[in-house]
Amino acid sequence: MKWLTSIILALVVSIPVSLEAQFVCEGTACAALPLNQAQLDRIYNDIQFQYFDQVFEDMAEAAALASLSGAPMGDINLDSFTFGLSAAVSYRALEEVDVRVAEVGTVENLPSTGVAAQPRVYLGMNLGEVMGGTHLVTKTPPWYSLSRFDLYISYVTFDMDQPSGTARSDSEDWNVNARSKGLELRYHLADRRELTGPMMQFLGVSLGLGYNRFEQDIRYSKQNTGTRISLASGEAVRWDANDTIQYRSFIESYPLDIRTGVQFFHFLNLTVGAGSAWTKGHADFTASRAGPAYLESDIAALLGITIPPSSLILNVTGSGAPPARFSYGLVGVELNFYFWKLYVEARGNENVYSANVGLRAVF
């Protein structure tokens, strides 16, 4: 179903919703379709439970993971200031779903995946450096020292507008307005030290607790999309339609993670970590799909018979909340070029993966 694939690629963040819908046929030619209203209701109910719920769960899991891209991993423990920007992209493995509707038929090969993206601009600082400079930093600061605390602040707001005729498809039109902010406090559990001389260093251990909030408004439409409904009788219905989506949401996450790493030759930082995140939020979702539907018939086509069209109309509305908690692992690679640092980080679990690419300066 190409229209659902387009929705998935267009949404920046999505949250699973409890859906209410109408699925009806209008037009004098509806009698030509081997689908009555009871069957349409049954198709929608099964699509909701076998497919929609999985799609929104996948999207939410990807979105929640992308929203966690906060403090960079490279330093583990910060001893000065850093400023940078990054972009996180999260992806859940694609699955093909067939929705089997009892006594009706099968809606074939519906794609279920999760895709999310989030840019971020951030500032990080060592609180001991902020409050008094290096004279407050001893070789091994006590557990209560401000030098053991790093604070990261991030914020971004952006608009993306893709008018019809300028997207990959001339029939697509979408707009995304999003706002993101975050705060993260990290504590130095262990400090940096040399391992086998100055060319190999242990970067320390850091424990962090954060807060992230992401809000967005999405409007999306696509014309002339189609799908196929295979019926138990052996017949098939072709449905060509226009799609419209309106989506408003916000997601809040509270990550807690631990990190460590090593540095080689003052140039390469390798880092690993693990964490959990608690999430909450809500979403309002409205989607409609309407257009001509007709019975596919090879015999009719061979005889030159035109099968009159009818119009299938699907309206979906809902609201809901993200999953409450999930766990993840982290790994990062950072290259040091004087005070510039280029890095790639990844996080994920058995179902969903996120990559974060960034550039920052240390001063």
C-alpha positions as a Python dict, from the first residue, in 0.01 Angstrom:
ca = {
    (1, 'M'): (0, 0, 0),
    (2, 'K'): (205, 292, -133),
    (3, 'W'): (15, 559, 58),
    (4, 'L'): (116, 407, 392),
    (5, 'T'): (480, 388, 281),
    (6, 'S'): (464, 759, 201),
    (7, 'I'): (320, 834, 544),
    (8, 'I'): (600, 643, 712),
    (9, 'L'): (869, 830, 519),
    (10, 'A'): (703, 1168, 579),
    (11, 'L'): (652, 1139, 955),
    (12, 'V'): (942, 1265, 1167),
    (13, 'V'): (799, 1136, 1492),
    (14, 'S'): (497, 908, 1537),
    (15, 'I'): (315, 762, 1840),
    (16, 'P'): (82, 458, 1857),
    (17, 'V'): (-283, 560, 1866),
    (18, 'S'): (-622, 415, 1946),
    (19, 'L'): (-813, 446, 1620),
    (20, 'E'): (-1174, 509, 1521),
    (21, 'A'): (-1264, 491, 1154),
    (22, 'Q'): (-1525, 487, 881),
    (23, 'F'): (-1481, 273, 572),
    (24, 'V'): (-1767, 311, 325),
    (25, 'C'): (-1851, 283, -44),
    (26, 'E'): (-2035, 560, -227),
    (27, 'G'): (-2171, 575, -580),
    (28, 'T'): (-2421, 395, -799),
    (29, 'A'): (-2160, 136, -900),
    (30, 'C'): (-2098, 7, -545),
    (31, 'A'): (-2323, -288, -625),
    (32, 'A'): (-2061, -398, -880),
    (33, 'L'): (-1808, -451, -600),
    (34, 'P'): (-1817, -785, -416),
    (35, 'L'): (-1789, -596, -87),
    (36, 'N'): (-2080, -502, 135),
    (37, 'Q'): (-2070, -266, 433),
    (38, 'A'): (-2030, -547, 684),
    (39, 'Q'): (-1726, -674, 494),
    (40, 'L'): (-1577, -324, 478),
    (41, 'D'): (-1619, -290, 854),
    (42, 'R'): (-1454, -627, 903),
    (43, 'I'): (-1163, -533, 674),
    (44, 'Y'): (-1100, -214, 867),
    (45, 'N'): (-1120, -380, 1208),
    (46, 'D'): (-869, -646, 1104),
    (47, 'I'): (-638, -389, 941),
    (48, 'Q'): (-647, -189, 1264),
    (49, 'F'): (-553, -479, 1491),
    (50, 'Q'): (-324, -670, 1257),
    (51, 'Y'): (-152, -374, 1089),
    (52, 'F'): (-220, -20, 1211),
    (53, 'D'): (-131, -101, 1572),
    (54, 'Q'): (201, -253, 1461),
    (55, 'V'): (286, 41, 1233),
    (56, 'F'): (229, 298, 1506),
    (57, 'E'): (421, 92, 1759),
    (58, 'D'): (715, 65, 1519),
    (59, 'M'): (708, 438, 1442),
    (60, 'A'): (691, 530, 1810),
    (61, 'E'): (984, 307, 1901),
    (62, 'A'): (1198, 461, 1626),
    (63, 'A'): (1091, 814, 1720),
    (64, 'A'): (1160, 769, 2089),
    (65, 'L'): (1509, 637, 2017),
    (66, 'A'): (1590, 926, 1781),
    (67, 'S'): (1478, 1177, 2045),
    (68, 'L'): (1755, 1058, 2281),
    (69, 'S'): (2042, 1197, 2073),
    (70, 'G'): (2172, 1444, 2328),
    (71, 'A'): (2519, 1465, 2482),
    (72, 'P'): (2797, 1336, 2251),
    (73, 'M'): (2981, 1028, 2376),
    (74, 'G'): (3335, 1113, 2262),
    (75, 'D'): (3477, 1276, 2575),
    (76, 'I'): (3286, 1058, 2825),
    (77, 'N'): (3387, 1314, 3089),
    (78, 'L'): (3401, 1678, 2980),
    (79, 'D'): (3659, 1911, 3138),
    (80, 'S'): (3582, 2233, 2951),
    (81, 'F'): (3317, 2345, 2699),
    (82, 'T'): (3183, 2194, 2378),
    (83, 'F'): (2946, 2322, 2114),
    (84, 'G'): (2811, 2135, 1813),
    (85, 'L'): (2532, 2008, 1596),
    (86, 'S'): (2411, 1660, 1508),
    (87, 'A'): (2141, 1476, 1318),
    (88, 'A'): (1992, 1146, 1433),
    (89, 'V'): (1810, 902, 1208),
    (90, 'S'): (1631, 604, 1355),
    (91, 'Y'): (1503, 298, 1170),
    (92, 'R'): (1307, -13, 1256),
    (93, 'A'): (1351, -316, 1030),
    (94, 'L'): (1092, -341, 752),
    (95, 'E'): (833, -615, 774),
    (96, 'E'): (573, -716, 515),
    (97, 'V'): (232, -772, 672),
    (98, 'D'): (-60, -958, 514),
    (99, 'V'): (-393, -879, 680),
    (100, 'R'): (-621, -1183, 661),
    (101, 'V'): (-987, -1099, 697),
    (102, 'A'): (-1204, -1397, 787),
    (103, 'E'): (-1458, -1490, 518),
    (104, 'V'): (-1350, -1188, 308),
    (105, 'G'): (-992, -1223, 183),
    (106, 'T'): (-643, -1076, 223),
    (107, 'V'): (-497, -726, 200),
    (108, 'E'): (-148, -802, 73),
    (109, 'N'): (208, -688, 153),
    (110, 'L'): (147, -388, 374),
    (111, 'P'): (482, -236, 481),
    (112, 'S'): (544, -193, 854),
    (113, 'T'): (853, -3, 961),
    (114, 'G'): (961, 294, 1167),
    (115, 'V'): (1159, 594, 1049),
    (116, 'A'): (1240, 908, 1248),
    (117, 'A'): (1487, 1196, 1221),
    (118, 'Q'): (1589, 1472, 1458),
    (119, 'P'): (1850, 1750, 1417),
    (120, 'R'): (1997, 1908, 1729),
    (121, 'V'): (2220, 2200, 1831),
    (122, 'Y'): (2379, 2171, 2175),
    (123, 'L'): (2614, 2332, 2426),
    (124, 'G'): (2801, 2130, 2689),
    (125, 'M'): (2999, 2254, 2989),
    (126, 'N'): (3186, 2125, 3291),
    (127, 'L'): (3023, 2292, 3593),
    (128, 'G'): (3353, 2317, 3781),
    (129, 'E'): (3498, 2512, 3489),
    (130, 'V'): (3190, 2736, 3476),
    (131, 'M'): (3191, 2816, 3847),
    (132, 'G'): (3557, 2886, 3901),
    (133, 'G'): (3793, 2762, 3636),
    (134, 'T'): (4076, 2516, 3667),
    (135, 'H'): (4171, 2611, 4024),
    (136, 'L'): (3863, 2414, 4142),
    (137, 'V'): (3974, 2104, 3956),
    (138, 'T'): (4213, 1881, 4151),
    (139, 'K'): (4386, 1570, 4015),
    (140, 'T'): (4120, 1353, 4180),
    (141, 'P'): (3825, 1576, 4273),
    (142, 'P'): (3605, 1461, 4565),
    (143, 'W'): (3271, 1299, 4484),
    (144, 'Y'): (3081, 1621, 4559),
    (145, 'S'): (3299, 1849, 4344),
    (146, 'L'): (3128, 2047, 4067),
    (147, 'S'): (3413, 1933, 3844),
    (148, 'R'): (3249, 1591, 3839),
    (149, 'F'): (2933, 1729, 3673),
    (150, 'D'): (2875, 1809, 3305),
    (151, 'L'): (2566, 1990, 3179),
    (152, 'Y'): (2436, 1974, 2820),
    (153, 'I'): (2163, 2197, 2677),
    (154, 'S'): (2011, 2148, 2332),
    (155, 'Y'): (1743, 2320, 2125),
    (156, 'V'): (1622, 2335, 1766),
    (157, 'T'): (1315, 2451, 1577),
    (158, 'F'): (1261, 2394, 1206),
    (159, 'D'): (1008, 2400, 925),
    (160, 'M'): (1015, 2175, 620),
    (161, 'D'): (776, 2255, 338),
    (162, 'Q'): (752, 2045, 24),
    (163, 'P'): (492, 2190, -217),
    (164, 'S'): (333, 1969, -477),
    (165, 'G'): (554, 1923, -783),
    (166, 'T'): (888, 1960, -600),
    (167, 'A'): (902, 1629, -412),
    (168, 'R'): (1025, 1296, -542),
    (169, 'S'): (670, 1253, -674),
    (170, 'D'): (479, 1540, -836),
    (171, 'S'): (169, 1430, -649),
    (172, 'E'): (314, 1478, -296),
    (173, 'D'): (262, 1785, -79),
    (174, 'W'): (377, 1804, 283),
    (175, 'N'): (478, 2039, 564),
    (176, 'V'): (651, 1963, 895),
    (177, 'N'): (689, 2209, 1182),
    (178, 'A'): (890, 2077, 1478),
    (179, 'R'): (1044, 2199, 1802),
    (180, 'S'): (1296, 2013, 2016),
    (181, 'K'): (1472, 2088, 2345),
    (182, 'G'): (1675, 1884, 2590),
    (183, 'L'): (1874, 1895, 2913),
    (184, 'E'): (2123, 1636, 3036),
    (185, 'L'): (2333, 1619, 3353),
    (186, 'R'): (2625, 1375, 3364),
    (187, 'Y'): (2838, 1266, 3660),
    (188, 'H'): (3203, 1148, 3644),
    (189, 'L'): (3214, 807, 3811),
    (190, 'A'): (3578, 753, 3710),
    (191, 'D'): (3834, 993, 3560),
    (192, 'R'): (4055, 971, 3253),
    (193, 'R'): (4392, 800, 3294),
    (194, 'E'): (4673, 650, 3086),
    (195, 'L'): (4663, 275, 3020),
    (196, 'T'): (4982, 183, 2832),
    (197, 'G'): (5145, 523, 2806),
    (198, 'P'): (5012, 848, 2660),
    (199, 'M'): (4918, 683, 2329),
    (200, 'M'): (4634, 485, 2488),
    (201, 'Q'): (4406, 637, 2750),
    (202, 'F'): (4103, 525, 2946),
    (203, 'L'): (3837, 796, 2902),
    (204, 'G'): (3662, 732, 3232),
    (205, 'V'): (3306, 636, 3323),
    (206, 'S'): (3007, 870, 3309),
    (207, 'L'): (2650, 834, 3439),
    (208, 'G'): (2386, 1062, 3287),
    (209, 'L'): (2023, 1157, 3339),
    (210, 'G'): (1838, 1365, 3081),
    (211, 'Y'): (1514, 1519, 2965),
    (212, 'N'): (1406, 1559, 2600),
    (213, 'R'): (1088, 1706, 2451),
    (214, 'F'): (988, 1695, 2086),
    (215, 'E'): (675, 1858, 1940),
    (216, 'Q'): (555, 1858, 1582),
    (217, 'D'): (274, 1939, 1342),
    (218, 'I'): (256, 1748, 1014),
    (219, 'R'): (35, 1794, 709),
    (220, 'Y'): (74, 1552, 420),
    (221, 'S'): (-116, 1466, 102),
    (222, 'K'): (-56, 1240, -195),
    (223, 'Q'): (-261, 1186, -507),
    (224, 'N'): (-318, 883, -727),
    (225, 'T'): (-201, 602, -499),
    (226, 'G'): (-330, 249, -525),
    (227, 'T'): (-361, -85, -351),
    (228, 'R'): (-513, -427, -417),
    (229, 'I'): (-757, -626, -204),
    (230, 'S'): (-762, -999, -286),
    (231, 'L'): (-1094, -1161, -198),
    (232, 'A'): (-1165, -1514, -83),
    (233, 'S'): (-1379, -1564, -394),
    (234, 'G'): (-1068, -1526, -611),
    (235, 'E'): (-1160, -1178, -730),
    (236, 'A'): (-959, -862, -658),
    (237, 'V'): (-1052, -498, -602),
    (238, 'R'): (-825, -218, -722),
    (239, 'W'): (-843, 103, -516),
    (240, 'D'): (-686, 422, -657),
    (241, 'A'): (-724, 722, -429),
    (242, 'N'): (-595, 1048, -281),
    (243, 'D'): (-455, 1054, 75),
    (244, 'T'): (-454, 1332, 334),
    (245, 'I'): (-293, 1321, 678),
    (246, 'Q'): (-285, 1568, 966),
    (247, 'Y'): (-78, 1483, 1273),
    (248, 'R'): (7, 1666, 1594),
    (249, 'S'): (216, 1517, 1871),
    (250, 'F'): (468, 1564, 2144),
    (251, 'I'): (694, 1310, 2311),
    (252, 'E'): (891, 1349, 2634),
    (253, 'S'): (1172, 1111, 2727),
    (254, 'Y'): (1385, 1067, 3040),
    (255, 'P'): (1700, 867, 2954),
    (256, 'L'): (1941, 720, 3208),
    (257, 'D'): (2264, 570, 3075),
    (258, 'I'): (2624, 480, 3162),
    (259, 'R'): (2921, 525, 2924),
    (260, 'T'): (3291, 446, 2902),
    (261, 'G'): (3563, 435, 2635),
    (262, 'V'): (3927, 448, 2532),
    (263, 'Q'): (4139, 685, 2321),
    (264, 'F'): (4415, 580, 2078),
    (265, 'F'): (4702, 808, 1967),
    (266, 'H'): (4512, 1124, 2078),
    (267, 'F'): (4311, 1086, 1755),
    (268, 'L'): (4055, 807, 1785),
    (269, 'N'): (3795, 772, 2061),
    (270, 'L'): (3597, 446, 2090),
    (271, 'T'): (3304, 450, 2332),
    (272, 'V'): (3031, 212, 2450),
    (273, 'G'): (2737, 235, 2687),
    (274, 'A'): (2392, 112, 2786),
    (275, 'G'): (2078, 280, 2909),
    (276, 'S'): (1702, 291, 2955),
    (277, 'A'): (1449, 562, 2877),
    (278, 'W'): (1107, 642, 3017),
    (279, 'T'): (869, 818, 2779),
    (280, 'K'): (530, 988, 2784),
    (281, 'G'): (326, 1211, 2555),
    (282, 'H'): (23, 1216, 2330),
    (283, 'A'): (-76, 1247, 1966),
    (284, 'D'): (-378, 1344, 1756),
    (285, 'F'): (-401, 1179, 1418),
    (286, 'T'): (-644, 1227, 1127),
    (287, 'A'): (-613, 1054, 792),
    (288, 'S'): (-845, 1010, 496),
    (289, 'R'): (-824, 811, 176),
    (290, 'A'): (-1086, 846, -95),
    (291, 'G'): (-1102, 748, -459),
    (292, 'P'): (-1238, 512, -721),
    (293, 'A'): (-1239, 138, -663),
    (294, 'Y'): (-1325, -127, -920),
    (295, 'L'): (-1326, -500, -966),
    (296, 'E'): (-1026, -632, -1157),
    (297, 'S'): (-1132, -871, -1433),
    (298, 'D'): (-906, -1012, -1701),
    (299, 'I'): (-1207, -1143, -1895),
    (300, 'A'): (-1370, -800, -1898),
    (301, 'A'): (-1045, -640, -2014),
    (302, 'L'): (-1012, -891, -2300),
    (303, 'L'): (-1369, -817, -2412),
    (304, 'G'): (-1313, -442, -2392),
    (305, 'I'): (-1573, -403, -2121),
    (306, 'T'): (-1530, -102, -1891),
    (307, 'I'): (-1622, -183, -1534),
    (308, 'P'): (-1793, 119, -1376),
    (309, 'P'): (-1607, 268, -1079),
    (310, 'S'): (-1731, 328, -729),
    (311, 'S'): (-1565, 530, -454),
    (312, 'L'): (-1420, 383, -135),
    (313, 'I'): (-1375, 632, 149),
    (314, 'L'): (-1164, 563, 459),
    (315, 'N'): (-1147, 811, 748),
    (316, 'V'): (-922, 745, 1047),
    (317, 'T'): (-892, 950, 1367),
    (318, 'G'): (-727, 869, 1695),
    (319, 'S'): (-512, 973, 1988),
    (320, 'G'): (-273, 788, 2212),
    (321, 'A'): (56, 768, 2401),
    (322, 'P'): (411, 634, 2343),
    (323, 'P'): (551, 317, 2502),
    (324, 'A'): (639, 371, 2867),
    (325, 'R'): (995, 233, 2874),
    (326, 'F'): (1265, 73, 2658),
    (327, 'S'): (1633, -20, 2691),
    (328, 'Y'): (1919, 25, 2445),
    (329, 'G'): (2294, -8, 2387),
    (330, 'L'): (2534, 260, 2260),
    (331, 'V'): (2856, 264, 2059),
    (332, 'G'): (3050, 561, 1921),
    (333, 'V'): (3354, 652, 1712),
    (334, 'E'): (3506, 1002, 1723),
    (335, 'L'): (3797, 1154, 1530),
    (336, 'N'): (3993, 1442, 1686),
    (337, 'F'): (4124, 1726, 1467),
    (338, 'Y'): (4274, 1977, 1711),
    (339, 'F'): (3969, 2135, 1875),
    (340, 'W'): (3728, 1995, 1610),
    (341, 'K'): (3570, 1655, 1658),
    (342, 'L'): (3377, 1451, 1401),
    (343, 'Y'): (3175, 1160, 1532),
    (344, 'V'): (2931, 884, 1448),
    (345, 'E'): (2723, 717, 1717),
    (346, 'A'): (2471, 435, 1713),
    (347, 'R'): (2220, 309, 1964),
    (348, 'G'): (1953, 43, 1955),
    (349, 'N'): (1811, -285, 2073),
    (350, 'E'): (1695, -601, 1899),
    (351, 'N'): (1417, -417, 1713),
    (352, 'V'): (1519, -60, 1636),
    (353, 'Y'): (1843, 120, 1547),
    (354, 'S'): (1951, 483, 1546),
    (355, 'A'): (2254, 656, 1393),
    (356, 'N'): (2372, 1000, 1502),
    (357, 'V'): (2628, 1202, 1303),
    (358, 'G'): (2772, 1522, 1443),
    (359, 'L'): (3045, 1786, 1439),
    (360, 'R'): (3153, 1974, 1751),
    (361, 'A'): (3423, 2202, 1884),
    (362, 'V'): (3595, 2189, 2225),
    (363, 'F'): (3720, 2513, 2378),
}
